[in-house]
């Protein structure tokens, strides 16, 4: 999708919870239920998507499919998705069943972001789940191998021989349920140009990471725009006959009230640079301040211009009402500057 196309906007929640410190999300139950409530409020505003981040061994959202299914049956229009699921932790066939069920319950609105994963609090956390890479296999290799099996399963490929009275048949059974259309709604979270090009060759949509494993001194948005361009070139070279989607994430905090000023004093942050996984990574800035200024700055963000979907990270611990008001302010005063229009089409039954 070129920069001339209308944009889609979704919120992205990490689902933090803690008891104390001013948090309005003291428990895990609060984090889950508030995410469902915020999705409903966002749909009423005309926001296009409700996405959740997945982290294990942390006070954050971890098991996405029950949550996505709950959002799917509560809403009628908004896309539901992840940004992203760490494939190192997944049983790809069980995941295919869960994804198929969540997509069917939502009427085909699942947009599933997956990846190799990112740094985490647990030492070899996926091994605690029972997934130990084979000898000589890297974490990236293991994640990509699982991804290939998962994608084959949601395509309906047979994965196990049928049982004929205690003996295997020649035919293979596919995973059920299968949801038509889901295979084209898988996104790969890429933190470099190389992984973006790999995703293009595989026929997956691109979910550009909130950081890039390179630092040439170029501003983050321009680095990210270069990654998106490389992805589109790789897509064209692969010869796919459908148009992919591309998302970027941004922290956008309009300051319009005394409450906003209490929580978010100061102006917009610049890019951050630091070591990650043995490389120097560049992290994107936040957009904080007056809506008019944020609108002008977002309109000049090269990666926002190159993407078709913008995921807005939300401070979920401030509660549903605060975040709904924030999204409404963005929808009315900021998003039109990037050619976004609210999605208020009539609801259709799932």
C-alpha positions in Angstrom: 0.0 0.0 0.0 1.5 3.3 -1.0 1.7 6.5 1.0 -1.3 7.8 -1.0 -3.7 5.3 0.5 -5.7 6.1 3.6 -4.2 5.0 6.9 -5.5 2.6 9.5 -4.9 3.3 13.2 -5.0 0.7 16.0 -4.1 0.8 19.7 -1.4 -1.4 21.1 -1.6 -2.4 24.7 1.2 -4.1 26.7 -1.4 -4.9 29.4 0.8 -3.9 32.4 -0.7 -4.4 35.9 0.4 -3.5 39.4 -1.2 -2.8 42.7 -0.1 0.7 43.8 1.8 3.5 42.3 -1.3 5.2 41.0 -2.1 2.2 38.7 -5.8 1.8 37.8 -5.0 -1.7 36.7 -4.1 -3.5 39.9 -4.6 -7.1 38.9 -4.3 -9.4 35.9 -8.1 -9.7 35.7 -8.2 -5.9 35.4 -5.7 -5.9 32.6 -7.6 -8.4 30.6 -11.1 -7.0 31.2 -10.0 -3.4 30.6 -8.4 -4.4 27.3 -11.7 -5.8 26.1 -13.5 -2.6 27.3 -11.0 -0.4 25.6 -11.4 -2.3 22.3 -15.2 -1.6 22.5 -14.6 2.1 23.2 -12.1 2.4 20.4 -14.5 0.8 18.0 -17.1 3.4 18.9 -14.6 6.2 18.2 -13.8 4.7 14.8 -10.3 3.3 15.6 -9.5 0.4 13.2 -7.6 -2.0 15.4 -7.1 -3.4 18.9 -3.7 -5.0 19.3 -1.9 -6.6 22.3 1.7 -7.2 23.1 2.7 -10.6 24.4 5.3 -11.1 27.1 6.0 -14.1 29.3 7.1 -14.2 32.9 6.0 -10.6 33.4 3.0 -8.7 34.8 1.8 -8.1 31.3 -0.5 -9.8 28.7 0.8 -13.3 27.9 -1.8 -15.6 26.5 -3.4 -13.7 23.6 -6.0 -16.0 22.1 -8.6 -16.1 24.9 -8.3 -12.3 25.1 -8.6 -11.8 21.3 -11.6 -14.2 21.2 -13.3 -12.2 24.0 -12.7 -8.9 22.1 -13.9 -10.6 18.9 -17.3 -11.6 20.3 -17.7 -8.2 22.1 -17.0 -6.1 19.0 -18.2 -6.2 15.4 -15.9 -4.1 13.2 -12.5 -3.5 14.8 -9.5 -5.6 13.8 -7.9 -7.7 16.6 -4.3 -8.7 16.6 -0.9 -9.1 18.3 2.3 -7.2 18.1 3.9 -9.7 18.5 3.8 -13.4 19.6 7.2 -14.9 20.4 7.2 -18.1 18.3 9.9 -19.6 20.4 7.3 -20.3 23.1 4.6 -21.7 20.8 3.3 -25.2 19.9 2.6 -24.3 16.2 -0.3 -26.8 15.8 -2.0 -25.8 19.0 -1.5 -22.2 18.0 -3.1 -22.9 14.6 -6.2 -24.3 16.4 -6.4 -21.3 18.7 -5.8 -18.8 15.9 -8.5 -20.5 13.7 -11.0 -20.4 16.5 -10.3 -16.7 17.4 -10.6 -15.7 13.8 -13.9 -17.5 13.3 -15.3 -16.0 16.5 -14.4 -12.5 15.2 -15.7 -13.0 11.7 -12.3 -13.0 10.1 -10.8 -9.9 11.8 -7.6 -11.4 13.2 -4.3 -9.8 12.2 -1.6 -11.9 13.8 1.8 -10.5 14.4 4.5 -13.1 15.2 8.3 -13.0 15.4 11.5 -14.5 16.8 10.8 -12.6 20.0 12.7 -9.9 21.9 14.8 -9.7 25.1 12.8 -10.9 28.1 13.1 -11.2 31.9 13.5 -15.0 31.9 16.7 -16.8 31.2 15.9 -19.2 28.3 12.3 -18.8 29.1 11.0 -20.8 26.1 13.1 -23.8 27.3 11.0 -23.7 30.5 8.0 -24.2 28.3 9.6 -27.3 26.9 11.0 -25.9 23.6 14.8 -26.5 23.4 16.4 -25.6 20.1 18.1 -28.6 18.4 21.9 -28.8 18.5 23.3 -26.1 16.3 20.0 -24.3 15.9 19.6 -20.7 16.9 16.6 -19.1 18.5 15.8 -17.5 15.1 16.1 -20.8 13.3 13.7 -22.4 15.8 11.2 -19.6 15.5 11.2 -19.7 11.7 10.8 -23.5 11.7 7.8 -23.2 14.0 6.4 -20.4 11.8 6.6 -22.5 8.7 4.7 -25.4 10.4 2.1 -23.0 11.8 1.5 -21.3 8.5 1.2 -24.7 6.7 -1.4 -25.8 9.4 -3.6 -22.7 8.9 -3.4 -23.2 5.2 -5.0 -26.6 5.7 -2.0 -28.8 4.9 -2.2 -32.3 6.4 0.1 -32.7 9.3 -0.5 -36.1 10.8 -1.5 -39.5 9.5 -5.0 -40.8 10.2 -5.4 -43.8 12.5 -7.0 -46.8 10.7 -7.8 -49.1 13.6 -4.3 -49.0 15.1 -2.4 -48.5 11.9 -1.5 -45.3 10.1 -3.2 -44.4 6.8 -1.5 -42.8 3.8 -3.7 -39.8 4.1 -2.9 -36.8 6.3 -5.2 -34.9 8.6 -5.2 -31.1 8.8 -5.7 -29.0 11.9 -9.3 -27.9 12.6 -10.9 -25.4 12.6 -9.5 -23.7 9.6 -10.5 -20.0 9.0 -10.4 -19.0 5.3 -8.4 -15.8 4.7 -6.2 -16.1 7.9 -3.0 -17.1 6.0 -2.9 -13.6 4.4 -3.3 -11.9 7.7 0.0 -13.1 9.3 2.6 -10.4 10.0 6.2 -10.8 10.8 7.8 -8.4 13.4 11.1 -7.4 11.8 13.9 -5.5 13.6 16.3 -5.2 10.6 16.2 -4.8 6.8 17.3 -8.4 6.4 14.4 -9.9 8.4 12.0 -7.5 6.6 13.2 -8.9 3.2 13.0 -12.4 4.5 9.4 -11.8 5.6 8.6 -10.4 2.1 10.0 -13.6 0.5 7.8 -15.7 2.8 4.7 -13.8 1.9 4.0 -12.2 5.3 2.9 -8.7 6.0 5.5 -6.5 7.8 5.2 -5.3 11.4 8.2 -3.0 11.7 9.7 -3.1 15.1 9.9 -0.3 17.6 13.6 -0.6 17.3 16.1 -1.4 14.5 19.3 -3.3 15.0 21.4 -0.7 13.3 22.6 2.8 14.0 24.1 4.9 11.2 23.2 8.2 12.8 20.1 8.4 10.6 16.9 9.3 12.4 14.7 6.3 13.3 11.8 7.2 11.0 14.1 7.3 8.0 15.8 4.1 9.0 12.4 2.5 9.3 11.3 3.9 5.9 14.3 2.3 4.4 13.4 -1.0 5.9 9.8 -0.7 4.5 11.2 0.1 1.1 13.4 -3.0 1.2 10.4 -5.0 2.2 8.3 -3.8 -0.7 11.2 -4.4 -3.1 11.5 -7.9 -1.8 7.8 -8.5 -2.1 7.8 -7.4 -5.7 10.8 -9.6 -6.5 9.0 -12.6 -4.9 6.1 -12.1 -7.3 3.2 -12.3 -4.9 -0.1 -11.5 -6.5 -1.6 -9.6 -3.6 -0.7 -6.4 -1.8 0.9 -6.7 1.7 0.2 -4.4 4.7 2.9 -2.6 6.7 2.6 -1.3 10.3 4.7 0.9 12.5 4.2 1.6 16.2 4.3 5.1 17.7 3.9 6.5 21.2 1.5 9.4 20.8 0.5 11.3 23.9 -1.5 14.5 23.4 -1.4 16.8 26.3 -4.7 18.7 26.6 -5.7 18.6 30.3 -4.3 19.1 33.7 -4.3 15.3 34.2 -2.3 14.9 31.0 0.2 17.4 32.2 0.5 15.7 35.6 1.4 12.4 33.9 3.3 13.5 30.9 5.3 16.7 31.6 7.8 17.8 29.0 7.9 17.7 25.2 8.6 15.0 22.7 11.6 12.7 23.2 14.3 12.1 20.6 15.5 8.8 19.3 17.4 6.6 21.7 20.4 4.5 20.9 21.8 1.6 22.9 23.2 -2.0 22.8 20.8 -4.9 22.2 21.6 -8.5 21.3 25.2 -7.7 20.6 24.4 -4.8 18.2 23.7 -1.1 18.5 20.0 -0.5 18.1 18.1 2.7 17.5 14.7 3.1 19.2 12.0 5.5 18.0 11.0 8.7 19.8 7.7 9.5 21.5 5.3 12.2 20.4 4.2 14.1 23.4 2.7 17.6 23.7 0.1 19.8 22.0 -2.0 18.0 19.4 -1.3 20.5 16.6 2.4 20.1 17.0 2.2 16.3 17.2 0.0 16.3 14.0 2.6 18.3 12.1 5.5 16.1 13.3 3.7 12.9 12.5 2.9 14.2 9.0 6.6 14.5 8.5 7.5 11.0 9.9 8.9 9.1 6.9 7.9 5.7 8.2 4.4 6.8 9.1 4.1 8.0 5.5 5.4 4.7 4.1 3.2 2.4 6.3 -0.6 1.8 6.0 -1.2 0.9 9.6 -0.1 2.9 12.7 -0.2 1.2 16.1 -0.5 3.6 19.0 1.0 2.3 22.3 -1.3 3.2 25.2 -0.6 3.8 28.9 -3.0 1.1 29.9 -2.4 1.4 33.6 -4.2 4.8 33.5 -7.5 2.9 32.8 -10.1 2.6 30.1 -11.6 6.1 30.4 -8.3 7.9 30.2 -7.2 5.9 27.2 -10.5 6.2 25.4 -10.3 10.0 25.8 -6.7 10.0 24.6 -7.7 8.0 21.5 -10.6 10.3 20.8 -8.3 13.3 21.0 -5.9 11.6 18.5 -8.8 10.7 16.2 -10.1 14.2 16.1 -7.1 16.4 16.3 -4.0 14.4 15.1 -4.8 11.5 12.9 -6.4 13.6 10.1 -3.0 15.0 9.4 -1.8 11.6 8.2 -4.9 11.1 6.0 -6.8 8.9 8.5 -10.6 8.9 8.7 -12.7 7.1 11.4 -14.0 3.7 10.6 -17.7 4.1 11.4 -19.2 1.8 8.8 -22.4 0.0 9.9 -21.7 -3.0 12.1 -22.2 -6.5 10.6 -22.8 -9.7 12.5 -19.9 -12.0 13.0 
